[in-house]
Amino acid sequence: MTEDLRAAATRHTAGLQAPEGLLLAEAGGVGFACARAPTPYVHALYRPLLCLVLQGAKDVTSGIQTWSFKAGETLIVGTDLAVSGRVRQASPAAPYLAVALDIDLQLLRALMSEIAAAPPPQPTARVMVAETQVAVQDCVARLVRLVDTPDALAVLRPSILRELHYWLLRGPHGPMLRQLSLPDSHAARISRAVALLRADYARPLPVGRLAEAAGMSISSFHAHFKAVTSLSPLQFQKRLRLVEARRRLHGEGVAISEAAFDVGYESVSHFTRDYARLFGAPPRRDLEALSLSDGPPPAGSRRPPPGSRQTPDLPSP
């Protein structure tokens, strides 16, 4: 089963290019990752997700916390979270390989009502690493096998996802996911505001509207938003814009000005300054570094398809 998943991650990322060496692809709602050498830290915005590491090791940092996970372990992120991640262990002979899926909090809530288990006292964790459950890996492997059969995937995916979420609730990650999924939890309320930001990040969104979506006062909303995501609402929106702009520059080859305006910036110079602060170099130099590190694209290679790298809307293993 693990070998099949490794082969799938290798196949789906073959021929891709990536600025920091972490190759990301998506197929059938499943994210695949491959790195053939250790990578620098890369900024990303995680949605609730699970990431099964099949080979190698990776570190993820948010605020002052760092989580390290390796082959045979699963990372669970239970909230929207700003992170920096790096592949720590990888080589051409034994590349870092991982597969990831979004976690559906609504599905978790529905299952919680059915299995009727009382949640434990609220933990502070938003992220957890544990040994991969055999049942979870089996569900993921079945989904991956269906990726190349779209008709079967459409019919069978809902039942497999339901089973997967059941096992997540019953496993070591269960207590954390139960608390974060409760409709009135701070994390669940903040997730409603984050959904607005993700859906409309290119336009200004009044904080009052976001607080209203979360059912909080503005002052309480600010405090809880940062506690959950590690950023303020304005910083989170800016991160969304910059990550998406970089994906478009690297993955779709759009002009710098086009990327800036498309994600909501009114000034290219302002965009350039913010981009350099986050990624360590202005857009043009960042693109030149990518070109120099990758060289000319090999025959048959392709840029990551839209949405396959650092996009706000897909799992990022």
C-alpha positions as CSV (number, residue, x, y, z in Angstrom):
1,M,0.0,0.0,0.0
2,T,2.8,2.4,0.9
3,E,4.7,1.5,-2.3
4,D,1.6,2.3,-4.3
5,L,1.3,5.7,-2.7
6,R,5.0,6.4,-3.3
7,A,4.6,5.5,-6.9
8,A,1.6,7.8,-7.3
9,A,3.3,10.7,-5.6
10,T,6.3,10.2,-7.9
11,R,4.2,9.9,-11.0
12,H,2.0,12.9,-10.4
13,T,4.9,15.2,-9.7
14,A,7.2,14.0,-12.5
15,G,8.4,16.7,-14.8
16,L,7.1,19.6,-12.7
17,Q,9.2,22.6,-11.7
18,A,9.2,24.5,-8.4
19,P,11.1,27.4,-7.1
20,E,12.3,25.9,-3.9
21,G,12.5,22.2,-5.0
22,L,9.2,21.0,-3.5
23,L,7.1,19.7,-6.4
24,L,3.4,19.8,-5.8
25,A,0.5,18.5,-7.9
26,E,-3.2,17.8,-7.4
27,A,-5.4,15.1,-9.0
28,G,-8.9,14.1,-8.0
29,G,-8.8,16.3,-4.9
30,V,-5.6,14.6,-3.6
31,G,-2.4,16.5,-3.2
32,F,1.0,15.0,-4.0
33,A,4.5,16.2,-3.0
34,C,8.0,15.3,-4.0
35,A,11.4,16.8,-3.2
36,R,14.7,15.3,-4.2
37,A,16.8,17.4,-1.8
38,P,16.2,19.4,1.4
39,T,14.4,22.7,0.7
40,P,14.4,26.2,2.3
41,Y,11.4,27.3,4.4
42,V,8.4,28.2,2.1
43,H,5.5,30.3,3.3
44,A,2.0,28.8,2.9
45,L,-1.5,29.0,4.2
46,Y,-2.9,25.7,5.3
47,R,-6.5,24.7,5.3
48,P,-7.6,21.9,7.7
49,L,-5.7,18.9,6.2
50,L,-4.0,15.7,6.8
51,C,-0.6,14.9,5.3
52,L,0.7,11.3,5.1
53,V,4.5,11.3,4.8
54,L,5.6,8.3,2.8
55,Q,9.3,9.0,2.6
56,G,11.7,11.6,4.0
57,A,10.9,14.2,6.7
58,K,9.6,17.7,6.9
59,D,9.3,20.6,9.4
60,V,6.3,23.0,9.7
61,T,6.5,26.2,11.8
62,S,3.8,28.6,12.9
63,G,4.6,31.3,15.3
64,I,7.0,29.9,17.8
65,Q,6.0,26.3,17.4
66,T,7.6,23.8,15.1
67,W,6.2,20.3,14.2
68,S,8.6,17.7,12.7
69,F,7.1,14.7,11.0
70,K,8.7,11.8,9.0
71,A,7.9,8.7,7.0
72,G,5.1,6.6,8.7
73,E,3.6,9.7,10.4
74,T,0.6,11.9,9.7
75,L,0.4,15.6,10.2
76,I,-3.1,16.9,11.0
77,V,-3.8,20.6,10.7
78,G,-7.2,21.3,12.3
79,T,-7.6,25.0,11.4
80,D,-6.7,27.6,8.8
81,L,-3.1,28.4,9.7
82,A,-0.2,30.5,8.3
83,V,2.9,28.3,8.3
84,S,6.5,28.1,7.0
85,G,7.5,24.6,5.9
86,R,10.7,22.9,4.8
87,V,11.7,19.5,3.6
88,R,14.3,18.3,6.1
89,Q,15.2,14.9,4.7
90,A,15.3,14.1,1.0
91,S,17.8,12.9,-1.6
92,P,17.7,11.8,-5.3
93,A,17.8,8.2,-4.2
94,A,15.2,8.6,-1.4
95,P,13.1,11.7,-2.2
96,Y,10.6,13.2,0.2
97,L,7.2,11.9,-0.8
98,A,3.8,12.8,0.7
99,V,0.1,12.8,0.0
100,A,-2.5,15.2,1.4
101,L,-6.2,15.7,1.6
102,D,-8.4,18.4,2.9
103,I,-10.3,17.7,6.1
104,D,-14.1,18.5,5.9
105,L,-15.1,20.0,9.2
106,Q,-18.8,19.8,8.3
107,L,-18.4,16.1,7.7
108,L,-16.7,15.7,11.1
109,R,-19.5,17.5,12.8
110,A,-22.1,15.2,11.2
111,L,-20.2,12.1,12.2
112,M,-19.7,13.5,15.8
113,S,-23.5,13.7,16.1
114,E,-23.8,10.1,15.0
115,I,-21.2,8.5,17.1
116,A,-22.4,10.6,20.1
117,A,-19.1,10.7,22.0
118,A,-18.7,13.6,24.4
119,P,-15.7,15.8,23.6
120,P,-12.9,16.0,26.2
121,P,-11.8,19.3,27.8
122,Q,-10.7,21.8,25.1
123,P,-7.0,21.4,24.1
124,T,-4.9,24.2,22.9
125,A,-3.4,22.2,19.9
126,R,-4.2,23.2,16.4
127,V,-1.7,20.8,14.8
128,M,-0.8,17.2,15.8
129,V,1.7,14.6,14.5
130,A,1.0,10.9,15.2
131,E,1.8,7.5,13.7
132,T,-0.2,6.9,10.5
133,Q,-3.3,4.8,11.2
134,V,-3.6,1.8,9.0
135,A,-7.3,2.5,8.4
136,V,-6.5,6.1,7.3
137,Q,-3.8,5.0,5.0
138,D,-6.1,2.4,3.5
139,C,-8.8,5.1,2.7
140,V,-6.2,7.4,1.2
141,A,-4.8,4.6,-1.0
142,R,-8.2,3.7,-2.3
143,L,-8.9,7.3,-3.2
144,V,-5.6,7.6,-5.0
145,R,-6.3,4.4,-7.0
146,L,-9.5,6.0,-8.2
147,V,-7.9,9.2,-9.4
148,D,-7.3,7.7,-12.9
149,T,-10.9,6.5,-13.1
150,P,-13.0,9.7,-12.8
151,D,-16.4,8.0,-13.1
152,A,-15.6,5.6,-10.2
153,L,-14.1,8.5,-8.2
154,A,-17.2,10.6,-8.5
155,V,-19.4,7.7,-7.2
156,L,-17.1,6.2,-4.5
157,R,-15.3,9.3,-3.2
158,P,-18.1,10.5,-0.8
159,S,-18.3,7.1,1.0
160,I,-14.5,6.8,1.3
161,L,-14.2,10.3,2.6
162,R,-16.9,9.6,5.2
163,E,-15.0,6.5,6.3
164,L,-11.7,8.4,6.4
165,H,-13.2,11.1,8.6
166,Y,-14.7,8.5,10.9
167,W,-11.3,6.9,11.5
168,L,-9.7,10.3,12.1
169,L,-12.2,11.0,14.9
170,R,-11.5,7.5,16.3
171,G,-7.7,7.9,16.1
172,P,-5.1,9.8,18.1
173,H,-6.1,13.1,16.3
174,G,-9.7,12.7,17.4
175,P,-9.8,14.8,20.5
176,M,-8.2,17.7,18.8
177,L,-10.5,17.5,15.8
178,R,-13.6,17.1,17.9
179,Q,-12.9,20.4,19.7
180,L,-11.9,22.3,16.7
181,S,-15.0,21.1,14.8
182,L,-17.6,22.1,17.4
183,P,-19.9,24.7,15.8
184,D,-19.4,27.2,18.6
185,S,-15.7,26.8,19.1
186,H,-13.5,29.7,18.4
187,A,-11.8,27.8,15.6
188,A,-15.1,27.1,13.9
189,R,-16.2,30.7,14.2
190,I,-12.9,32.0,12.8
191,S,-13.2,29.5,10.0
192,R,-16.3,31.2,8.8
193,A,-14.5,34.5,8.5
194,V,-11.5,32.8,6.8
195,A,-13.9,31.4,4.2
196,L,-15.0,34.9,3.3
197,L,-11.3,36.0,3.0
198,R,-10.4,33.1,0.8
199,A,-13.5,33.6,-1.4
200,D,-12.9,37.3,-1.9
201,Y,-9.3,38.0,-0.9
202,A,-8.7,40.4,-3.8
203,R,-11.2,43.0,-2.5
204,P,-11.1,44.9,0.8
205,L,-13.3,43.3,3.5
206,P,-14.3,45.4,6.5
207,V,-13.3,43.8,9.8
208,G,-16.8,44.4,11.0
209,R,-18.1,42.1,8.3
210,L,-15.6,39.4,9.2
211,A,-16.4,39.7,12.9
212,E,-20.1,39.5,12.2
213,A,-19.5,36.2,10.2
214,A,-17.7,34.9,13.2
215,G,-20.4,36.0,15.6
216,M,-17.9,38.1,17.7
217,S,-17.2,41.6,18.7
218,I,-14.4,43.3,16.7
219,S,-12.0,43.3,19.6
220,S,-12.7,39.6,20.5
221,F,-12.5,38.7,16.8
222,H,-9.0,40.2,16.4
223,A,-7.7,38.3,19.4
224,H,-9.2,35.0,18.4
225,F,-8.3,35.3,14.8
226,K,-4.6,35.7,15.6
227,A,-4.8,32.9,18.2
228,V,-6.2,30.5,15.6
229,T,-4.4,31.5,12.4
230,S,-1.2,33.1,13.9
231,L,-1.9,36.3,11.8
232,S,-4.2,39.3,12.0
233,P,-7.0,39.4,9.5
234,L,-5.2,42.0,7.4
235,Q,-2.0,40.0,7.5
236,F,-3.9,36.8,6.6
237,Q,-5.5,38.6,3.6
238,K,-2.1,39.9,2.5
239,R,-0.5,36.5,2.8
240,L,-3.3,35.0,0.6
241,R,-2.7,37.7,-2.0
242,L,1.0,37.2,-2.1
243,V,1.0,33.4,-2.1
244,E,-1.5,33.4,-4.9
245,A,0.4,36.0,-6.9
246,R,3.6,34.0,-6.6
247,R,1.8,30.9,-7.7
248,R,0.6,32.8,-10.8
249,L,4.0,34.2,-11.5
250,H,5.8,30.8,-11.2
251,G,3.0,28.5,-12.4
252,E,1.3,30.5,-15.1
253,G,3.9,32.9,-16.3
254,V,1.7,36.0,-16.0
255,A,3.3,39.5,-15.9
256,I,4.2,41.0,-12.5
257,S,1.8,43.9,-12.9
258,E,-1.0,41.5,-13.9
259,A,-0.4,39.3,-10.9
260,A,-0.3,42.3,-8.6
261,F,-3.6,43.8,-9.8
262,D,-5.4,40.4,-10.1
263,V,-4.8,39.7,-6.4
264,G,-6.0,43.1,-5.3
265,Y,-3.0,45.4,-5.2
266,E,-3.5,49.0,-6.5
267,S,0.3,49.7,-6.8
268,V,2.9,47.5,-8.3
269,S,5.6,49.1,-6.2
270,H,3.6,48.3,-3.0
271,F,3.2,44.7,-4.2
272,T,6.9,44.5,-4.9
273,R,7.9,45.6,-1.4
274,D,5.4,43.2,0.3
275,Y,6.6,40.4,-2.0
276,A,10.2,41.0,-1.2
277,R,9.5,41.1,2.6
278,L,7.7,37.7,2.5
279,F,9.8,35.8,-0.1
280,G,13.2,37.4,0.4
281,A,13.5,38.9,-3.1
282,P,11.3,41.1,-5.4
283,P,9.3,39.3,-8.0
284,R,11.7,39.8,-10.9
285,R,14.7,38.6,-9.0
286,D,12.7,35.7,-7.6
287,L,11.7,34.7,-11.1
288,E,15.3,35.0,-12.3
289,A,16.5,32.8,-9.5
290,L,13.9,30.2,-10.5
291,S,15.1,30.3,-14.1
292,L,18.8,29.9,-13.1
293,S,18.1,27.1,-10.6
294,D,15.9,25.1,-12.9
295,G,17.6,25.9,-16.2
296,P,15.6,25.4,-19.4
297,P,12.6,23.1,-19.0
298,P,13.4,19.5,-20.0
299,A,11.5,18.0,-22.8
300,G,8.0,17.0,-21.7
301,S,8.2,19.0,-18.5
302,R,5.4,21.3,-17.4
303,R,4.7,24.0,-15.0
304,P,2.4,23.1,-12.1
305,P,-1.2,23.4,-13.3
306,P,-3.2,26.3,-11.9
307,G,-4.1,25.5,-8.3
308,S,-1.3,22.9,-7.9
309,R,1.3,25.0,-6.0
310,Q,0.8,27.1,-2.9
311,T,-2.7,27.9,-3.9
312,P,-5.1,28.9,-1.0
313,D,-7.6,26.3,-2.1
314,L,-5.7,23.0,-2.2
315,P,-3.9,20.7,0.3
316,S,-0.2,21.5,0.4
317,P,1.7,18.4,1.7
